[in-house]
Amino acid sequence: MTLRPGQFAPVAITSRSGIDESVHFGAVVCLDSGGSIAWSIGDSNVAIYPRSSIKPLQAVAMLEAGLCVTSEQLALVCASHNGEQVHLETARKILESVGLDERMLANTAGHPLDLPSAEAAIRSDVAKSPLQMNCSGKHAGMLATCVANKWSTSDYLSSTHPLQQKITSTIASLTNQSPFAIGIDGCGAPAHVIGLVDLARGVRAIAIGDAGDAGNQVHRAMTNHPYMVGGRGRDVTTIMQGVPGLIAKDGAEGVFVAALPDGRAVALKIADGSDRSRCTVMLAALATLGVDMSALQGKLQEQVLGHGKPVGTVRAVGF
């Protein structure tokens, strides 16, 4: 499966000191309230790794399989969290609720995404660990689901494990499309390949209630606890705080998805995997669908720095 340059089109331009400097290419698909494609740039069917933007669908699968956590903890299961103290403590509590501790986490070790938290860990000579890594909430949820079903915990990341088979089948059910392939994510979990529009439809199913009670739990958790989904300074948290009812999830390599209970949804992929422009393009796509983002005015402007000061911006194009 090979990406083709023609599947992407210009979606954003960065400027520096009044001169355009870079062009970002991507693919964007917007669904209307009925679930039909209302508008798109590039190939809406382009096959991508959604990366962490698929976590809400994985959480639905875990709940259907018997995961029992608080709403705040569930938001962390859906998260690519900052690694702030509140995130680490919540992940520990998920594990403790089923008699486990952080030594059982099999995700890749890391320091927090949050710079102050990472600097504090380094100053305190705290080594990288799976708990600090941004996917520890998901992995804690996976382990808790295994315990609830008396499944083995030592091999829970194997694509043939009952947990991962349940997740794969749930992704297929929510997107109405079986994954094209399964690779390995940065955290070590299986990474599914699906179409960009299928990602939008899967998260839309959660937002509108078509994913059943498990989906409703995920929607409530993410919208009631957006700080757990990202944290300090994260655009995914700020967007959910500013648009009532919106669930949004960022993913590595320039992926972003969002959906509202009225059925409107957006999924996008920045072609070169850059995170720069991802937020700007998402805001432009939501505006195209008529989403009220007045509460976000001035809060999410991506800036280009020169000598540490703003000298340019990122602007969406093609919308």
KOLVEX-972082 format. One record per residue (C-alpha): residue number from 1; residue in three letters; x, y, z. Coordinates in nm, 4 decimals. Layout:
<recs>
- pos/code/u/v/w
- NUM/ALA/X/Y/Z
...
</recs>
This chain:
<recs>
- pos/code/u/v/w
- 1/MET/0.0000/0.0000/0.0000
- 2/THR/0.1699/0.3162/-0.1239
- 3/LEU/0.0741/0.6809/-0.0770
- 4/ARG/0.0674/0.8912/-0.3930
- 5/PRO/0.1515/1.2635/-0.3945
- 6/GLY/-0.1672/1.3276/-0.5913
- 7/GLN/-0.3766/1.2174/-0.2952
- 8/PHE/-0.2801/1.5381/-0.1137
- 9/ALA/-0.3252/1.9093/-0.1849
- 10/PRO/-0.2100/2.2383/-0.0249
- 11/VAL/-0.3897/2.2964/0.3063
- 12/ALA/-0.1710/2.5544/0.4841
- 13/ILE/0.1046/2.8118/0.4263
- 14/THR/0.3498/2.9488/0.6807
- 15/SER/0.4832/3.3017/0.6565
- 16/ARG/0.7902/3.4649/0.8092
- 17/SER/0.8301/3.8434/0.8319
- 18/GLY/0.5625/3.8969/0.5691
- 19/ILE/0.7019/3.6436/0.3200
- 20/ASP/0.5490/3.3009/0.2586
- 21/GLU/0.8047/3.0360/0.3552
- 22/SER/0.6509/2.6869/0.3482
- 23/VAL/0.3495/2.5006/0.2092
- 24/HIS/0.1882/2.2078/0.3911
- 25/PHE/0.0014/1.9459/0.1880
- 26/GLY/-0.2695/1.7244/0.3313
- 27/ALA/-0.6053/1.5552/0.2936
- 28/VAL/-0.9210/1.6707/0.4740
- 29/VAL/-1.2715/1.5262/0.4792
- 30/CYS/-1.5770/1.6955/0.6341
- 31/LEU/-1.9012/1.5085/0.7009
- 32/ASP/-2.2377/1.6814/0.7264
- 33/SER/-2.4994/1.6089/0.9920
- 34/GLY/-2.6282/1.3161/0.7873
- 35/GLY/-2.2870/1.1568/0.7568
- 36/SER/-2.2334/1.2351/0.3886
- 37/ILE/-1.9165/1.4002/0.2631
- 38/ALA/-1.9935/1.7712/0.2636
- 39/TRP/-1.6519/1.8912/0.1535
- 40/SER/-1.3001/1.7605/0.1087
- 41/ILE/-0.9458/1.8431/0.0017
- 42/GLY/-0.7331/1.5692/-0.1449
- 43/ASP/-0.8366/1.2046/-0.1367
- 44/SER/-1.0946/1.1434/0.1348
- 45/ASN/-1.0341/0.7692/0.1031
- 46/VAL/-0.6565/0.7854/0.1444
- 47/ALA/-0.5412/0.4931/0.3596
- 48/ILE/-0.3621/0.6126/0.6726
- 49/TYR/-0.2409/0.5042/1.0115
- 50/PRO/-0.4737/0.7071/1.2388
- 51/ARG/-0.2200/0.6514/1.5155
- 52/SER/-0.3517/0.7845/1.8487
- 53/SER/-0.6599/0.9405/1.6916
- 54/ILE/-0.8064/0.5876/1.6928
- 55/LYS/-0.7957/0.5696/2.0738
- 56/PRO/-1.1653/0.6570/2.1251
- 57/LEU/-1.2562/0.3515/1.9130
- 58/GLN/-1.0131/0.1345/2.1077
- 59/ALA/-1.1727/0.2570/2.4300
- 60/VAL/-1.5184/0.1576/2.3037
- 61/ALA/-1.3854/-0.1938/2.2456
- 62/MET/-1.2392/-0.2116/2.5961
- 63/LEU/-1.5662/-0.1008/2.7556
- 64/GLU/-1.7619/-0.3552/2.5524
- 65/ALA/-1.5166/-0.6180/2.6763
- 66/GLY/-1.5770/-0.5289/3.0406
- 67/LEU/-1.3433/-0.2421/3.1289
- 68/CYS/-1.4745/-0.0692/3.4417
- 69/VAL/-1.3232/0.2723/3.5187
- 70/THR/-1.4381/0.6172/3.6269
- 71/SER/-1.5221/0.8776/3.3627
- 72/GLU/-1.2021/1.0680/3.4359
- 73/GLN/-0.9977/0.7496/3.4044
- 74/LEU/-1.1746/0.6638/3.0782
- 75/ALA/-1.0719/1.0012/2.9352
- 76/LEU/-0.7110/0.9052/3.0094
- 77/VAL/-0.7613/0.5715/2.8321
- 78/CYS/-0.8536/0.7808/2.5252
- 79/ALA/-0.5589/1.0150/2.5738
- 80/SER/-0.2172/1.0978/2.4398
- 81/HIS/-0.1557/1.2735/2.7664
- 82/ASN/0.1089/1.5263/2.8658
- 83/GLY/0.2541/1.3194/3.1467
- 84/GLU/0.1645/1.5784/3.4088
- 85/GLN/0.1246/1.4516/3.7643
- 86/VAL/-0.2533/1.4240/3.7329
- 87/HIS/-0.2124/1.1994/3.4290
- 88/LEU/0.0437/0.9720/3.5940
- 89/GLU/-0.1605/0.9365/3.9121
- 90/THR/-0.4737/0.8533/3.7142
- 91/ALA/-0.2926/0.5837/3.5156
- 92/ARG/-0.1643/0.4356/3.8429
- 93/LYS/-0.5182/0.4289/3.9833
- 94/ILE/-0.6474/0.2372/3.6790
- 95/LEU/-0.3797/-0.0258/3.7337
- 96/GLU/-0.4303/-0.0374/4.1111
- 97/SER/-0.8045/-0.0930/4.0622
- 98/VAL/-0.7254/-0.4364/3.9163
- 99/GLY/-0.4345/-0.5194/4.1452
- 100/LEU/-0.1539/-0.4226/3.9049
- 101/ASP/0.1191/-0.1596/3.9050
- 102/GLU/0.3182/0.0300/3.6443
- 103/ARG/0.5687/-0.2539/3.6047
- 104/MET/0.3050/-0.4353/3.3979
- 105/LEU/0.2920/-0.1618/3.1330
- 106/ALA/0.4463/-0.2843/2.8073
- 107/ASN/0.4381/0.0427/2.6136
- 108/THR/0.7578/0.2194/2.5123
- 109/ALA/0.9377/0.4122/2.7855
- 110/GLY/0.9448/0.7908/2.7580
- 111/HIS/0.9555/1.1206/2.9389
- 112/PRO/0.6435/1.3421/2.9570
- 113/LEU/0.5341/1.5371/2.6493
- 114/ASP/0.4821/1.8374/2.8747
- 115/LEU/0.8128/2.0258/2.8793
- 116/PRO/0.7991/2.1444/3.2443
- 117/SER/0.7085/1.7916/3.3553
- 118/ALA/0.9879/1.6411/3.1461
- 119/GLU/1.2404/1.8919/3.2789
- 120/ALA/1.1313/1.8174/3.6365
- 121/ALA/1.1770/1.4448/3.5765
- 122/ILE/1.5238/1.4958/3.4298
- 123/ARG/1.6294/1.7276/3.7145
- 124/SER/1.5146/1.4640/3.9612
- 125/ASP/1.7086/1.1965/3.7713
- 126/VAL/1.3872/1.0078/3.6888
- 127/ALA/1.4569/0.7750/3.3977
- 128/LYS/1.2213/0.7363/3.1040
- 129/SER/0.9406/0.4967/3.1874
- 130/PRO/0.6258/0.3505/3.0295
- 131/LEU/0.4126/0.5358/3.2866
- 132/GLN/0.5407/0.8775/3.1761
- 133/MET/0.4920/0.7998/2.8080
- 134/ASN/0.1793/0.9573/2.6565
- 135/CYS/0.0033/0.6259/2.5839
- 136/SER/0.0177/0.4868/2.9386
- 137/GLY/-0.3526/0.5572/2.9974
- 138/LYS/-0.4510/0.3422/2.7002
- 139/HIS/-0.2167/0.0644/2.8084
- 140/ALA/-0.3451/0.0775/3.1654
- 141/GLY/-0.6956/0.0394/3.0231
- 142/MET/-0.5842/-0.2532/2.8089
- 143/LEU/-0.4352/-0.4300/3.1105
- 144/ALA/-0.7467/-0.3640/3.3196
- 145/THR/-0.9602/-0.5100/3.0394
- 146/CYS/-0.7420/-0.8205/3.0318
- 147/VAL/-0.7797/-0.8693/3.4068
- 148/ALA/-1.1586/-0.8308/3.3814
- 149/ASN/-1.1653/-1.1152/3.1283
- 150/LYS/-0.8918/-1.3299/3.2874
- 151/TRP/-0.6892/-1.2865/2.9688
- 152/SER/-0.3103/-1.3044/2.9825
- 153/THR/-0.1367/-0.9742/3.0513
- 154/SER/0.2156/-1.0591/2.9401
- 155/ASP/0.1307/-1.0608/2.5680
- 156/TYR/-0.1557/-0.8104/2.5529
- 157/LEU/0.0091/-0.6207/2.2643
- 158/SER/0.0077/-0.9192/2.0301
- 159/SER/-0.2340/-0.8738/1.7388
- 160/THR/-0.3607/-1.2284/1.8029
- 161/HIS/-0.4437/-1.1586/2.1694
- 162/PRO/-0.8214/-1.1641/2.2455
- 163/LEU/-0.8049/-0.7969/2.3498
- 164/GLN/-0.6499/-0.6853/2.0225
- 165/GLN/-0.8853/-0.9034/1.8203
- 166/LYS/-1.1781/-0.7365/1.9969
- 167/ILE/-1.0324/-0.3924/1.9214
- 168/THR/-0.9846/-0.4795/1.5538
- 169/SER/-1.3419/-0.6067/1.5203
- 170/THR/-1.4808/-0.2966/1.6942
- 171/ILE/-1.2873/-0.0652/1.4614
- 172/ALA/-1.4340/-0.2547/1.1654
- 173/SER/-1.7844/-0.2288/1.3135
- 174/LEU/-1.7668/0.1452/1.3862
- 175/THR/-1.6112/0.2380/1.0515
- 176/ASN/-1.8028/-0.0158/0.8403
- 177/GLN/-1.4684/-0.1118/0.6910
- 178/SER/-1.2160/-0.3768/0.7937
- 179/PRO/-0.8658/-0.2347/0.8436
- 180/PHE/-0.6523/-0.2622/0.5320
- 181/ALA/-0.3490/-0.3663/0.7353
- 182/ILE/-0.2142/-0.3745/1.0899
- 183/GLY/0.1326/-0.2490/1.1806
- 184/ILE/0.3004/-0.1565/1.5092
- 185/ASP/0.2404/0.1805/1.6722
- 186/GLY/0.5041/0.3908/1.8454
- 187/CYS/0.3867/0.2636/2.1830
- 188/GLY/0.4037/-0.1006/2.0722
- 189/ALA/0.0293/-0.1601/2.0280
- 190/PRO/-0.1176/-0.2750/1.6960
- 191/ALA/-0.1649/0.0176/1.4557
- 192/HIS/-0.4549/-0.0151/1.2132
- 193/VAL/-0.4641/0.1229/0.8593
- 194/ILE/-0.8031/0.2661/0.7585
- 195/GLY/-0.9383/0.5254/0.5176
- 196/LEU/-0.9428/0.8894/0.6254
- 197/VAL/-1.3204/0.9108/0.5788
- 198/ASP/-1.3589/0.5870/0.7773
- 199/LEU/-1.1802/0.7501/1.0704
- 200/ALA/-1.4267/1.0403/1.0536
- 201/ARG/-1.7204/0.7995/1.0444
- 202/GLY/-1.5924/0.5924/1.3346
- 203/VAL/-1.5530/0.8893/1.5685
- 204/ARG/-1.8811/1.0327/1.4399
- 205/ALA/-2.0548/0.7091/1.5452
- 206/ILE/-1.9306/0.7695/1.8994
- 207/ALA/-2.0418/1.1336/1.9008
- 208/ILE/-2.3961/1.0697/1.7746
- 209/GLY/-2.4675/0.7664/1.9916
- 210/ASP/-2.4422/0.4963/1.7250
- 211/ALA/-2.1649/0.3228/1.9209
- 212/GLY/-2.4058/0.2270/2.1974
- 213/ASP/-2.3602/0.2757/2.5688
- 214/ALA/-1.9834/0.2254/2.5441
- 215/GLY/-1.9615/0.5031/2.2875
- 216/ASN/-2.1761/0.7282/2.5026
- 217/GLN/-1.9409/0.6689/2.7949
- 218/VAL/-1.6417/0.7630/2.5796
- 219/HIS/-1.8150/1.0781/2.4577
- 220/ARG/-1.9029/1.1886/2.8108
- 221/ALA/-1.5556/1.1130/2.9403
- 222/MET/-1.3743/1.3092/2.6710
- 223/THR/-1.6072/1.6088/2.6743
- 224/ASN/-1.6257/1.6272/3.0554
- 225/HIS/-1.2519/1.5768/3.1088
- 226/PRO/-1.0688/1.7279/2.8103
- 227/TYR/-0.7639/1.8037/3.0247
- 228/MET/-0.7099/1.4314/3.0724
- 229/VAL/-0.7077/1.3794/2.6943
- 230/GLY/-0.4134/1.6160/2.6445
- 231/GLY/-0.3244/1.8668/2.9109
- 232/ARG/-0.1481/2.1998/2.9499
- 233/GLY/-0.1017/2.3851/2.6217
- 234/ARG/-0.2493/2.1088/2.4043
- 235/ASP/-0.4710/2.2136/2.1137
- 236/VAL/-0.6885/1.9008/2.1446
- 237/THR/-0.7802/2.0028/2.5004
- 238/THR/-0.8399/2.3673/2.4114
- 239/ILE/-1.0652/2.2801/2.1158
- 240/MET/-1.2841/2.0503/2.3252
- 241/GLN/-1.3026/2.3097/2.6031
- 242/GLY/-1.4160/2.5732/2.3520
- 243/VAL/-1.6731/2.3743/2.1512
- 244/PRO/-1.9387/2.2097/2.3725
- 245/GLY/-2.0060/1.8456/2.2856
- 246/LEU/-1.7124/1.8136/2.0477
- 247/ILE/-1.4849/1.5120/2.0839
- 248/ALA/-1.1447/1.5544/1.9242
- 249/LYS/-0.8346/1.3390/1.9152
- 250/ASP/-0.4903/1.4102/1.7775
- 251/GLY/-0.2592/1.1445/1.6404
- 252/ALA/0.1079/1.1255/1.5485
- 253/GLU/0.2200/1.1995/1.1922
- 254/GLY/-0.0188/1.4898/1.1426
- 255/VAL/-0.3569/1.3219/1.2064
- 256/PHE/-0.6544/1.4907/1.3732
- 257/VAL/-1.0218/1.3930/1.4025
- 258/ALA/-1.3241/1.5615/1.5593
- 259/ALA/-1.6998/1.5037/1.5729
- 260/LEU/-2.0123/1.6629/1.7179
- 261/PRO/-2.3335/1.5017/1.8492
- 262/ASP/-2.5258/1.6567/1.5566
- 263/GLY/-2.3262/1.4394/1.3157
- 264/ARG/-2.0771/1.6864/1.1738
- 265/ALA/-1.7243/1.5472/1.1695
- 266/VAL/-1.3753/1.6153/1.0345
- 267/ALA/-1.0697/1.3977/0.9783
- 268/LEU/-0.7394/1.5198/0.8375
- 269/LYS/-0.3871/1.4053/0.7646
- 270/ILE/-0.0909/1.6375/0.7016
- 271/ALA/0.1007/1.4622/0.4245
- 272/ASP/0.4544/1.4901/0.5625
- 273/GLY/0.3530/1.3927/0.9161
- 274/SER/0.4197/1.7380/1.0589
- 275/ASP/0.2144/1.8569/1.3544
- 276/ARG/0.2581/2.2178/1.2432
- 277/SER/-0.0556/2.3363/1.0605
- 278/ARG/-0.2646/2.0470/1.1946
- 279/CYS/-0.4548/2.2657/1.4422
- 280/THR/-0.4957/2.5515/1.1935
- 281/VAL/-0.6367/2.3154/0.9298
- 282/MET/-0.8748/2.1542/1.1796
- 283/LEU/-1.0135/2.4937/1.2812
- 284/ALA/-1.0623/2.5878/0.9152
- 285/ALA/-1.2407/2.2585/0.8455
- 286/LEU/-1.4738/2.2997/1.1433
- 287/ALA/-1.5498/2.6545/1.0302
- 288/THR/-1.6374/2.5191/0.6844
- 289/LEU/-1.9014/2.3040/0.8537
- 290/GLY/-2.0386/2.6085/1.0350
- 291/VAL/-1.9223/2.5052/1.3828
- 292/ASP/-1.9339/2.7940/1.6323
- 293/MET/-1.5780/2.8480/1.7519
- 294/SER/-1.6175/3.1984/1.8913
- 295/ALA/-1.4976/3.0779/2.2328
- 296/LEU/-1.1635/2.9832/2.0743
- 297/GLN/-1.0971/3.3263/1.9261
- 298/GLY/-0.7293/3.4106/1.9668
- 299/LYS/-0.6472/3.0961/2.1658
- 300/LEU/-0.5058/2.8674/1.8977
- 301/GLN/-0.3096/3.0837/1.6541
- 302/GLU/-0.0060/2.8896/1.5361
- 303/GLN/0.2944/3.1217/1.5287
- 304/VAL/0.6280/3.1218/1.3495
- 305/LEU/0.9122/3.2425/1.5736
- 306/GLY/1.2184/3.4476/1.4949
- 307/HIS/1.4743/3.4983/1.7728
- 308/GLY/1.2114/3.3659/2.0130
- 309/LYS/0.9437/3.6165/1.9110
- 310/PRO/0.6416/3.5809/1.6790
- 311/VAL/0.7339/3.6899/1.3260
- 312/GLY/0.4817/3.4934/1.1222
- 313/THR/0.1768/3.2702/1.1226
- 314/VAL/0.0310/2.9540/0.9761
- 315/ARG/-0.2811/3.0069/0.7644
- 316/ALA/-0.5144/2.7540/0.6075
- 317/VAL/-0.5574/2.7567/0.2291
- 318/GLY/-0.8050/2.5894/-0.0041
- 319/PHE/-1.1019/2.6284/0.2308
</recs>
